[in-house]
Amino acid sequence: MVGVAAGYVLGTRAGRARYEQLSRTAKAVAGSPVTKKAIEVSRQKLADSLSPAPKLEPMKPLDEQTTILVPRDQLRR
């Protein structure tokens, strides 16, 4: 309760203008293409690491529209 009260008092002292400034900054960062790309890449890496499906590697394309995929653990090294 003391922490909430202190936060309220300090927040009201900073005023509405400071709140609006912080809000605009947070929205600008969240809406930034760089931030969105970083989140997308992070989500994809997490999904890939949690996926039970084998990782597939493209092999030699048969033609312009067809490529054979092989699980990584079956590749000849």
N, C-alpha and C positions, 0 to 999 in steps of 0.2 A: 504494500500500500504506500509506503514511504517513497519508493522508486517511482510509482505512478504519479504521486503528488508532485514530486520534484520535476519529473518530465513535463507535467502539465504547466507548472509555474514557469519553467525555463522556456517552454514552447510558446506560451502566451507573451512572454517578454520579447521573444524574437520577432513576434508580430506576423501579421498576414503576408506582408511583402516577402519576408524571408521564406515563409512556407511556399508561396507561389514560385519563388526562385528555385527552391529545392525540387518542387513538383515538376517544373518545366525541364530542369536538368535531368531528372530521373526519366521523364518521358522521352527526351531526346536520346538518351543513352539506350533505352529499351527499343526505340524505333530505328536506331541506326542500322544500316545494312551490314556493317562490320560485326555488330553484336548479334544480329540475326544469323549471319553466316557462322560465327563461332558457336552459337547454340546448336545450329543444324549439324555441324561437324561433330560436336561433342555427343549429341544424341545418336548420330549414326555410329560412332565408335563404340558407344555403350551398347547399342543394339547388336552390333557385330560381335562384341565380346560375350554377350549373353546368349546369342543365338545357338541352338543345338545343331543347326544345319552345318554340314561341312563347308569349309571355305572353297570356293571354286575359282580356278585359274583359267583364263581363256587360252585355248590352244590355237593352232593354225586355222585361220578362217577357210571354210570350204568355198565360199563365194562372198559377194558383197553383203548378203543378208544373213548368212549362216555361219556361226562360230561354235565350235565344240568346247564345252566346259568340262573340266575334270577336277575332282576333289584334290586339294593340295597334297594330302597324304598318299595319293596314288601316282603322283608325278615321279618320273624317273629322274634321278639326280646324277 
